[in-house]
Amino acid sequence: MDITQKLDRLADMRAQADVIRMHFEQVRDQIVPAEIKQQLADLDAEYQTSIDALQGGISELEAEIKTIVLNYGASVKGNHIHAIWVKGRVTTKDSTASWSPIPR
C-alpha cells in the first residue's frame, strides 16, 4: 500500500469515527431527560466561566514570562515548566537577511 492509499485509508477511518461519534451523540440526546440536559448545560456554563477567568491570568503571565526570558537572554527552568530562550538566527528569504528571535 503506497502513501496515497494510506492517506485515503486514514481519511476513511476518520470519517467512520465521525459517523460513530454522531450516532452515539444522537442516541445520548434521545435518552437523557430534558431536566438532566439543562443541569449539564448549567454545569458546562459554570465550568467555562471558571476556565475563561483562569485563562486570562494564564495568558497574561505567559506573556510576562516570555518578555522577561527574552530580555534575560537565557532559558529559565522552574519546578514544572522550562522557558526556552533561543538565540536569533540569520534567515534568508527573498534574498534578504534579517535577524529574528525565535521564542518557544
SERO-4910 file (N, C-alpha, C, O; in steps of 0.05 Angstrom, whole numbers):
BEGIN
 pado doro    nc1    nc2    nc3   cac1   cac2   cac3    cc1    cc2    cc3    oc1    oc2    oc3
  Met    A     17    -23      0      0      0      0     18     25      0     35     28     18
  Asp    A     15     42    -20     32     66    -21     20     88     -3     -1     85      9
  Ile    A     35    110      0     28    131     19      1    144     12    -14    151     29
  Thr    A     -5    147    -14    -30    158    -22    -53    141    -14    -74    151     -4
  Gln    A    -51    115    -17    -71     97     -8    -74     97     22    -97     96     33
  Lys    A    -52     99     36    -53    101     66    -67    127     74    -83    127     93
  Leu    A    -61    149     61    -75    174     67   -105    172     63   -121    181     79
  Asp    A   -112    159     40   -141    156     35   -154    137     56   -176    142     64
  Arg    A   -140    117     64   -150     98     85   -153    113    111   -173    109    125
  Leu    A   -134    130    118   -136    146    142   -160    164    141   -174    167    161
  Ala    A   -165    177    119   -188    195    116   -214    179    119   -232    188    133
  Asp    A   -215    154    108   -238    137    111   -243    130    140   -265    130    150
  Met    A   -221    123    154   -224    115    182   -233    138    199   -249    135    218
  Arg    A   -222    162    194   -231    186    209   -261    191    203   -275    199    222
  Ala    A   -269    188    179   -298    192    172   -315    172    187   -336    179    197
  Gln    A   -306    147    188   -321    126    203   -323    134    233   -344    130    245
  Ala    A   -301    144    244   -302    152    272   -322    175    276   -336    175    296
  Asp    A   -323    193    257   -343    215    259   -371    205    258   -388    214    273
  Val    A   -377    185    241   -404    174    239   -411    160    265   -433    163    275
  Ile    A   -392    145    277   -398    131    302   -403    152    324   -421    149    340
  Arg    A   -386    173    325   -389    194    346   -417    207    343   -430    211    363
  Met    A   -424    214    319   -450    227    315   -473    209    322   -493    218    334
  His    A   -471    183    316   -492    164    324   -495    163    354   -518    164    364
  Phe    A   -473    161    369   -475    159    398   -484    185    410   -498    185    431
  Glu    A   -477    208    398   -488    233    408   -518    235    404   -532    245    422
  Gln    A   -528    225    382   -556    225    376   -571    206    396   -592    214    407
  Val    A   -560    183    401   -573    164    420   -573    176    448   -593    175    462
  Arg    A   -550    188    456   -548    200    482   -569    223    485   -582    225    506
  Asp    A   -572    238    464   -591    261    464   -619    250    468   -636    264    480
  Gln    A   -625    227    457   -652    216    459   -658    204    486   -681    205    495
  Ile    A   -638    194    500   -644    180    525   -640    198    550   -649    191    572
  Val    A   -626    220    547   -622    238    570   -646    257    573   -653    271    554
  Pro    A   -659    257    596   -682    274    601   -675    304    599   -652    311    604
  Ala    A   -695    320    592   -691    349    588   -680    362    614   -663    379    613
  Glu    A   -689    353    637   -680    364    663   -650    360    666   -636    378    675
  Ile    A   -641    336    660   -613    329    662   -596    345    642   -575    355    648
  Lys    A   -607    348    618   -593    364    597   -589    392    607   -568    404    603
  Gln    A   -610    404    620   -608    431    630   -587    433    652   -572    452    653
  Gln    A   -587    413    670   -567    413    691   -539    411    680   -520    424    690
  Leu    A   -535    395    660   -509    392    647   -501    418    633   -478    426    634
  Ala    A   -520    431    620   -514    457    607   -506    478    627   -488    493    622
  Asp    A   -520    478    650   -513    497    671   -485    491    682   -469    510    687
  Leu    A   -479    466    686   -453    458    695   -431    466    675   -410    476    683
  Asp    A   -436    461    649   -417    469    628   -412    499    628   -389    508    625
  Ala    A   -433    514    632   -431    544    633   -414    553    656   -397    570    654
  Glu    A   -418    540    680   -403    547    704   -373    540    699   -355    555    707
  Tyr    A   -369    517    688   -342    508    682   -328    527    663   -305    535    668
  Gln    A   -342    535    642   -329    552    622   -323    580    633   -303    591    627
  Thr    A   -340    590    651   -335    615    664   -310    614    681   -293    632    680
  Ser    A   -307    592    696   -283    589    713   -258    586    696   -238    599    702
  Ile    A   -259    571    675   -236    567    657   -229    593    643   -205    600    641
  Asp    A   -249    608    633   -243    633    620   -229    653    638   -210    667    630
  Ala    A   -238    654    663   -226    672    682   -197    664    687   -179    682    688
  Leu    A   -192    639    690   -165    629    695   -147    633    670   -124    640    673
  Gln    A   -158    628    647   -143    630    622   -133    659    617   -111    662    607
  Gly    A   -148    679    625   -139    706    623   -114    711    639    -95    723    629
  Gly    A   -113    701    664    -89    703    680    -66    687    669    -43    696    671
  Ile    A    -72    664    658    -51    647    647    -38    662    623    -13    662    621
  Ser    A    -54    673    606    -44    687    582    -27    711    590     -6    715    578
  Glu    A    -36    726    609    -20    749    619      7    740    630     27    752    623
  Leu    A      7    720    646     31    710    659     50    699    638     75    703    640
  Glu    A     40    684    618     56    674    596     70    696    581     94    694    575
  Ala    A     55    717    575     66    740    560     88    753    577    109    761    566
  Glu    A     83    756    603    103    769    620    128    752    622    150    763    620
  Ile    A    125    726    624    148    708    626    164    708    600    189    709    600
  Lys    A    150    708    577    164    710    551    181    735    549    204    734    540
  Thr    A    170    757    557    184    783    556    209    782    574    230    790    566
  Ile    A    205    772    598    228    770    617    250    752    606    273    759    607
  Val    A    242    729    596    262    710    585    277    722    561    301    719    559
  Leu    A    262    735    543    275    748    520    295    769    530    317    771    519
  Asn    A    287    785    549    305    806    559    329    793    575    351    804    574
  Tyr    A    324    772    589    345    758    605    365    745    586    389    744    593
  Gly    A    356    735    563    374    723    544    384    695    550    405    687    541
  Ala    A    368    681    566    376    653    573    351    638    581    331    650    589
  Ser    A    352    612    579    330    595    587    327    595    618    347    599    632
  Val    A    303    592    628    299    591    657    281    567    663    261    563    649
  Lys    A    289    552    683    275    527    690    262    530    717    275    535    737
  Gly    A    235    527    717    221    526    743    218    497    752    231    479    741
  Asn    A    202    492    772    198    465    781    182    448    761    186    423    761
  His    A    165    460    745    148    445    727    149    454    698    142    439    680
  Ile    A    158    478    693    158    489    666    186    500    660    199    512    678
  His    A    195    496    636    221    506    627    216    526    605    206    519    583
  Ala    A    224    552    609    221    572    589    247    573    573    268    579    583
  Ile    A    245    566    547    268    563    530    273    589    515    255    600    502
  Trp    A    298    598    516    307    621    500    325    610    478    343    595    484
  Val    A    320    619    454    336    611    431    347    636    418    332    654    412
  Lys    A    373    637    415    386    659    402    375    662    373    371    643    359
  Gly    A    370    687    366    361    693    338    381    683    318    405    680    324
  Arg    A    372    678    294    390    669    274    384    683    248    362    694    244
  Val    A    403    683    230    400    695    205    385    677    186    392    653    183
  Thr    A    364    687    174    349    671    155    349    687    129    350    712    129
  Thr    A    347    673    107    346    687     81    319    681     68    312    657     63
  Lys    A    305    701     62    280    699     47    281    721     26    287    744     32
  Asp    A    275    714      2    275    733    -20    301    748    -21    301    772    -27
  Ser    A    322    734    -16    350    746    -19    355    768      1    373    784     -3
  Thr    A    340    770     23    345    790     44    350    776     70    337    756     76
  Ala    A    370    785     85    376    773    111    363    789    133    362    814    131
  Ser    A    353    776    153    342    790    176    347    774    201    350    750    201
  Trp    A    350    788    224    353    775    250    325    771    261    308    789    260
  Ser    A    321    748    272    295    741    283    297    724    308    306    701    306
  Pro    A    289    735    331    289    717    355    266    697    352    245    704    342
  Ile    A    270    673    361    250    652    359    242    644    387    255    627    399
  Pro    A    220    657    397    211    648    424    198    621    423    184    615    403
  Arg    A    201    606    443    188    579    444    170    578    468    157    557    472
***
